[in-house]
Amino acid sequence: MKAWRFYGFNDMRLDEVPAPELRARHVLVKPLCVQPSVTEAQLACGIPTLAYERIKRRLETSAPLQLFGHEFCARILAVGEGVNGFAPGDRVAARAKLPCEACPLCLAGRSHLCREGPVIGFDLPGCFAETAILPALALVKVDDAISDSHAACLQSLSDSVAAVETAQIRVGDTVAIFGQGSMGLECLQVARLCGAGRVITVDVREESCRVSRELGADHALNARTCDVVETLRQITGGHGADVVFECAGGSPRQGLAGSATLLQAIDSARSGGTMVGVSWFGGPMELNLDTLRERSLRYVFPDISTQTHLEHTVRLVASGRVRLGPTITHRLQGIESVPRAFEITANKSKFAALNPAQVMFSPLQGGQ
């Protein structure tokens, strides 16, 4: 079969490799739609971010490797021994991080922050291949009301659900969201569902601001045309937002905001408010903790999304309560277009993309 393998950073090749063999507690799938996450796209370029050192070591010691591909929709071809609840023909999506097999809490099915479990696409082969083997315990069935294209976004949406849950939004809270890429737009919609009274979003692209308004933002501020902190404080009567999500930071090499939006987000929160750190910055940064202490700000980070979060995203999208269609701007056709999808996703501003670029391994369905 054909599969994309990495020989090093900036070196991916479409190779002929042996087809994976079905084994117990796993399923064999045919990928239908796959998108590289922003993190994967940065790692493919060798840019430090989440899991950079782990991927670097694997490339140095074990290349060529099948890497990445944890945001997907796939159809089950066969199920292994011990798999219950799935059958050939089912469409599935997956959470990226699996429970570890040595932790008693994981084995007991407890939801907790175990850091030892493997990650699909990082430690296990993902779905940038004609077929793939996936652990059944990571999977969720995709509702018939959800297209292949939208289903490929479910894993990212589950992380956004976890981020909003971590924020503990109260009914009527004013929420500000810096960055209106895929996760920022998802956090916007989920925050609305969780009782936010007013949502103020921030981006530097007018197209992102337009989609943000379409999806429910009360105010979508273009940071190129206004003083964001001053405008946000005017909107909130001088107080600032109760909850602020930072979804824009990261490597300026990829058109992200560095640490500038984090500092703006801190200044935009009310005293006693909550900051939710969604972005990965890829290295150390300087932050005046006394500012947070003086203003009694809580700086929290999202919990790892669980199977429960993923199952909930299926219901949110199938019911229409969360809309993914307006965020999907680039669909490519065929396994050969995977490198182009990485290029677009790693440079979303340059290509006017919101969601990561998607690769359709099968013809587009109606309604996508």
For each residue, the residues with C-beta under 8 A, 3 or more apart:
1: 16 17 18 19 129 130 131
2: 14 15 16 17 129 130 335
3: 14 15 17 66 125 128 129 130
4: 12 13 14 15 66 128 129 335 338 339
5: 12 13 15 17 63 64 65 66 67
6: 9 11 12 44 59 63 64 65 66 67
7: 11 12 13 59 63 64
8: 11 59 63
9: 6 43 44 45 46 56 59
10: 44 45 46
11: 6 7 8
12: 4 5 6 7 44 338 339 342
13: 4 5 7 64
14: 2 3 4 335 336 338
15: 2 3 4 5 64
16: 1 2
17: 1 2 3 5 66 129
18: 1
19: 1 131
20: 28 125 131 132 133
21: 133
22: 26 27 28 78 79 80 133
23: 26 80 133
24: 80 81 82 83
25: 80 81 82 83 135 136 137
26: 22 23 80 83 133 134 135 136
27: 22 76 77 78 79 80 83 86 92 133 134 136 139
28: 20 22 76 77 78 79 80 131 132 133
29: 74 75 76 77 92 127 131 132 133 134
30: 74 75 77 130 131 361 362
31: 34 69 72 73 74 127 128 129 130 131 132 361
32: 72 73 74 75 91 148 151 360 361 362
33: 72 73 148 149 151 152 358 359 360 361 362
34: 31 69 71 72 73 126 127 128 152 338 358 359 361
35: 71 72 152 153 341 345 355 356 357 358 359
36: 40 41 44 68 69 71 128 338 341 342 345 356 357
37: 40 41 68 70 71 156 345 356
38: 41 42 181 182 250 254 345 346 348 356
39: 42 43 49 50 51 280
40: 36 37 43 44 67 68 69 70 121 342 345
41: 36 37 38 44 45 254 342 345 346 356
42: 38 39 45 47 49 250 251 254 282 346
43: 9 39 40 46 47 49 51 52 55 67 68
44: 6 9 10 12 36 40 41 67 68 342 346
45: 9 10 41 42 253 254 346
46: 9 10 43
47: 42 43 52 251 253 254 282
48: 52 251 282 283
49: 39 42 43 52 250 251 280 281 282
50: 39 280
51: 39 43 54 55 119 122
52: 43 47 48 49 55 56 282
53: 56 57
54: 51 57 58 122
55: 43 51 52 58 59 67 122
56: 9 52 53 59 60
57: 53 54 60 61
58: 54 55 61 62 63 65 67
59: 6 7 8 9 55 56 62 63 65
60: 56 57 63
61: 57 58
62: 58 59 65
63: 5 6 7 8 58 59 60
64: 5 6 7 13 15
65: 5 6 58 59 62
66: 3 4 5 6 17 69 125 126 128 129
67: 5 6 40 43 44 55 58 121 122 125 126 128
68: 36 37 40 43 44 121 122 126 128
69: 31 34 36 40 66 72 120 121 125 126 127 128 129 132
70: 37 40 94 96 119 120 121 122 126 127 155
71: 34 35 36 37 96 152 153 155 156 356
72: 31 32 33 34 35 69 93 94 126 127 152 155
73: 31 32 33 34 91 92 93 142 148 149 151 152 154
74: 29 30 31 32 91 92 93 127 132 134
75: 29 30 32 89 90 91 92
76: 27 28 29 79 86 87 88 89 90 91 92
77: 27 28 29 30 88 131
78: 22 27 28 88
79: 22 27 28 76 83 86 87 88 136
80: 22 23 24 25 26 27 28 83 136
81: 24 25
82: 24 25
83: 24 25 26 27 79 80 86 136
84: 136
85: 136 141
86: 27 76 79 83 90 92 136 139 141
87: 76 79 90
88: 76 77 78 79
89: 75 76
90: 75 76 86 87 141 142
91: 32 73 74 75 76 141 142 148 151
92: 27 29 73 74 75 76 86 134 139 140 141 142
93: 72 73 74 139 140 142 151 152 154 155 310 314
94: 70 72 120 134 138 139 140 155 310
95: 98 138 140 155 158 305 306 307 309 310
96: 70 71 119 120 121 122 138 155
97: 117 118 119 120 304 305
98: 95 117 118 119 120 124 135 137 138
99: 103 106 107 109 114 117 137
100: 103 106 114 116 117 118
101: 106 107
102: 106 116
103: 99 100 106 107 114 116 117
104: 107 108
105: 108 110 112 114
106: 99 100 101 102 103 109 110 112 114 117
107: 99 101 103 104
108: 104 105
109: 99 106
110: 105 106
111: 306 308
112: 105 106
113: 303 304
114: 99 100 103 105 106 117
115:
116: 100 102 103
117: 97 98 99 100 103 106 114
118: 97 98 100 122 123 124
119: 51 70 96 97 98 122 123 124
120: 69 70 94 96 97 98 123 124 126 134 135 138
121: 40 67 68 69 70 96 124 125 126 127
122: 51 54 55 67 68 70 96 118 119
123: 118 119 120
124: 98 118 119 120 121 135
125: 3 20 66 67 69 121 129 132 133
126: 34 66 67 68 69 70 72 120 121 129 132
127: 29 31 34 69 70 72 74 121 132 134
128: 3 4 31 34 36 66 67 68 69 335 338 359
129: 1 2 3 4 17 31 66 69 125 126 132 335
130: 1 2 3 30 31 335 361
131: 1 19 20 28 29 30 31 77
132: 20 28 29 31 69 74 125 126 127 129
133: 20 21 22 23 26 27 28 29 125
134: 26 27 29 74 92 94 120 127 138 139
135: 25 26 98 120 124 138 139
136: 25 26 27 79 80 83 84 85 86 139
137: 25 98 99 307
138: 94 95 96 98 120 134 135 307
139: 27 86 92 93 94 134 135 136
140: 92 93 94 95 154 307 310 311 314
141: 85 86 90 91 92 314
142: 73 90 91 92 93 146 151 154 314
143: 146 314 315 317 318
144:
145: 317 318
146: 142 143 150 151 154 314 317 318
147: 150 151 365 367 368
148: 32 33 73 91 151 152 360 362 365 368
149: 33 73 152 153 328 331 358 360 364 365 368
150: 146 147 153 154 317 324 325 328 368
151: 32 33 73 91 93 142 146 147 148 154 317
152: 33 34 35 71 72 73 93 148 149 358
153: 35 71 149 150 156 157 182 317 324 327 328 355
154: 73 93 140 142 146 150 151 157 158 310 313 314 317
155: 70 71 72 93 94 95 96 158 159 305 310
156: 37 71 153 159 160 182 183 186
157: 153 154 160 161 186 190 313 316 317 322 324
158: 95 154 155 161 162 305 309 310 312 313
159: 155 156 162 163 183 302 305 309
160: 156 157 163 164 183 186 187 190 278
161: 157 158 164 165 186 190 305 309 312 313 316
162: 158 159 165 166 302 303 304 305 306 309
163: 159 160 166 167 183 187 245 276 278 302
164: 160 161 167 169 187 190 191 194
165: 161 162 168 194 302 303 309
166: 162 163 276 300 301 302 303
167: 163 164 175 191 243 245 274 276 300
168: 165 274
169: 164 173 175 191 194 195 196 242 243
170: 173 195 242
171: 195 197
172: 195 196 197
173: 169 170 195 196 197 242 243
174: 196 197 198 199 200 236 241 242 243
175: 167 169 191 196 198 199 200 241 242 243 244 245
176: 199 200 201 202 232 241 243 244 245 265 268 269
177: 180 184 187 188 191 199 200 201 202 244 245 247
178: 184 201 202 244 245 246 247 248 257 261 264 265 268
179: 183 184 202 203 245 246 247 248 249 257 261 278 279
180: 177 184 185 188 201 202 203 205 208 209 211 212 220 247 354
181: 38 184 185 208 247 248 348 354 355
182: 38 153 156 185 186 327 354 355 356
183: 156 159 160 163 179 186 187 247 278
184: 177 178 179 180 181 187 188 201 203 212 245 247 248 278
185: 180 181 182 188 189 208 211 212 215 326 327 354
186: 156 157 160 161 182 183 189 190 322 327
187: 160 163 164 177 183 184 190 191 245 247 278
188: 177 180 184 185 191 192 199 201 212 215 216 217
189: 185 186 192 193 215 216 321 322 323
190: 157 160 161 164 186 187 193 194 316 322
191: 164 167 169 175 177 187 188 194 196 199 243 245
192: 188 189 196 199 216
193: 189 190 316 321 322
194: 164 165 169 190 191
195: 169 170 171 172 173
196: 169 172 173 174 175 191 192 199 243
197: 171 172 173 174
198: 174 175 218 219 235
199: 174 175 176 177 188 191 192 196 216 217 218 219
200: 174 175 176 177 217 218 219 220 221 232 235 236 241
201: 176 177 178 180 184 188 209 212 217 219 220 221
202: 176 177 178 179 180 220 221 223 228 232 248 261 264
203: 179 180 184 208 209 212 220 221 222 223 248
204: 208 222 223 224 257 349
205: 180 208 209 222 349 352
206: 209 210 222
207: 210 211 352 354
208: 180 181 185 203 204 205 211 212 220 354
209: 180 201 203 205 206 212 213 220 221 222
210: 206 207 213 214 220
211: 180 185 207 208 214 215 326 327 354
212: 180 184 185 188 201 203 208 209 215 217 220
213: 209 210 216 217 220
214: 210 211 326
215: 185 188 189 211 212 323 326
216: 188 189 192 199 213
217: 188 199 200 201 212 213 220
218: 198 199 200
219: 198 199 200 201 235
220: 180 200 201 202 203 208 209 210 212 213 217
221: 200 201 202 203 209 226 228 231 232
222: 203 204 205 206 209 225 226
223: 202 203 204 226 228 264
224: 204
225: 222
226: 221 222 223 230 231
227: 230 231
228: 202 221 223 231 232 264 268
229: 232 233 264 267 268
230: 226 227 233 234
231: 221 226 227 228 234 235
232: 176 200 202 221 228 229 235 236 240 241 268
233: 229 230 236 238 239 240 268
234: 230 231 237 238
235: 198 200 219 231 232
236: 174 200 232 233 239 240 241 270
237: 234
238: 233 234
239: 233 236 270
240: 232 233 236 267 268 269 270 271 273
241: 174 175 176 200 232 236 244 268 269 270 273
242: 169 170 173 174 175 269 270 273 274
243: 167 169 173 174 175 176 191 196 269 273 274 276
244: 175 176 177 178 241 265 266 268 269 273 274 275 276
245: 163 167 175 176 177 178 179 184 187 191 265 276 278
246: 178 179 249 261 262 265 275 276 277 278 279
247: 177 178 179 180 181 183 184 187 278 279
248: 178 179 181 184 202 203 256 257 261 279
249: 179 246 256 257 258 259 260 261 262 279 280 281
250: 38 42 49 254 256 257 258 279 280 281 282
251: 42 47 48 49 254 256 258 282
252: 255 256 257 258
253: 45 47
254: 38 41 42 45 47 250 251 346 347 348
255: 252 347 348 349 350
256: 248 249 250 251 252 279
257: 178 179 204 248 249 250 252 260 261
258: 249 250 251 252 261 281
259: 249 262 263 281 285
260: 249 257 263 264
261: 178 179 202 246 248 249 257 258 264 265 279
262: 246 249 259 265 266 277 279 281 285 287
263: 259 260 266 267
264: 178 202 223 228 229 260 261 267 268
265: 176 178 244 245 246 261 262 268 269 275
266: 244 262 263 269 275 291 292 297
267: 229 240 263 264
268: 176 178 228 229 232 233 240 241 244 264 265
269: 176 240 241 242 243 244 265 266 273 274 275 295 297
270: 236 239 240 241 242 273
271: 240 295 296 297
272: 295 296 297
273: 240 241 242 243 244 269 270 297 298
274: 167 168 242 243 244 269 297 298 300
275: 244 246 265 266 269 292 297 298 299 300
276: 163 166 167 243 244 245 246 300 301 302
277: 246 262 299 300 301 302
278: 160 163 179 183 184 187 245 246 247 302
279: 179 246 247 248 249 250 256 261 262
280: 39 49 50 249 250
281: 49 249 250 258 259 262 285
282: 42 47 48 49 52 250 251
283: 48
284:
285: 259 262 281
286:
287: 262 292
288: 291 292
289: 292 293
290: 293 294
291: 266 288 294 295 297
292: 266 275 287 288 289 295 297 299
293: 289 290 296
294: 290 291
295: 269 271 272 291 292
296: 271 272 293
297: 266 269 271 272 273 274 275 291 292
298: 273 274 275
299: 275 277 292
300: 166 167 274 275 276 277
301: 166 276 277
302: 159 162 163 165 166 276 277 278 305
303: 113 162 165 166 306
304: 97 113 162
305: 95 97 155 158 159 161 162 302 309 310
306: 95 111 162 303 309 310
307: 95 137 138 140 310 311
308: 111 311 312
309: 95 158 159 161 162 165 305 306 312 313
310: 93 94 95 140 154 155 158 305 306 307 313 314
311: 140 307 308 314 315
312: 158 161 308 309 315 316
313: 154 157 158 161 309 310 316 317 322
314: 93 140 141 142 143 146 154 310 311 317 318
315: 143 311 312 318 319 321
316: 157 161 190 193 312 313 319 321 322
317: 143 145 146 150 151 153 154 157 313 314 320 321 322 324
318: 143 145 146 314 315
319: 315 316
320: 317 323
321: 189 193 315 316 317
322: 157 186 189 190 193 313 316 317
323: 189 215 320 326 327
324: 150 153 157 317 327 328 355
325: 150 328
326: 185 211 214 215 323 354
327: 153 182 185 186 211 323 324 354 355
328: 149 150 153 324 325 331 354 355 358
329: 352 353 354 355
330: 341 344 351 353 355 357 358
331: 149 328 357 358 359 360 364 368
332: 337 340 341 357 358 359 360
333: 337 359 360 364
334: 337 359 360 361
335: 2 4 14 128 129 130 338 359 361
336: 14
337: 332 333 334 340 341 359
338: 4 12 14 34 36 128 335 341 342 359
339: 4 12 342 343
340: 332 337 343 344 357
341: 35 36 330 332 337 338 344 345 356 357 358 359
342: 12 36 40 41 44 338 339 345 346 357
343: 339 340 346 347
344: 330 340 341 347 348 351 353 356 357
345: 35 36 37 38 40 41 341 342 348 353 356 357
346: 38 41 42 44 45 254 342 343
347: 254 255 343 344 350 351
348: 38 181 254 255 344 345 351 352 353 354 356
349: 204 205 255 352
350: 255 347
351: 330 344 347 348 357
352: 205 207 329 348 349
353: 329 330 344 345 348 356 357
354: 180 181 182 185 207 208 211 326 327 328 329 348
355: 35 153 181 182 324 327 328 329 330 358
356: 35 36 37 38 41 71 182 341 344 345 348 353
357: 35 36 330 331 332 340 341 342 344 345 351 353
358: 33 34 35 149 152 328 330 331 332 341 355
359: 33 34 35 128 331 332 333 334 335 337 338 341
360: 32 33 148 149 331 332 333 334 363 364
361: 30 31 32 33 34 130 334 335
362: 30 32 33 148
363: 360
364: 149 331 333 360 368
365: 147 148 149 368
366:
367: 147
368: 147 148 149 150 331 364 365
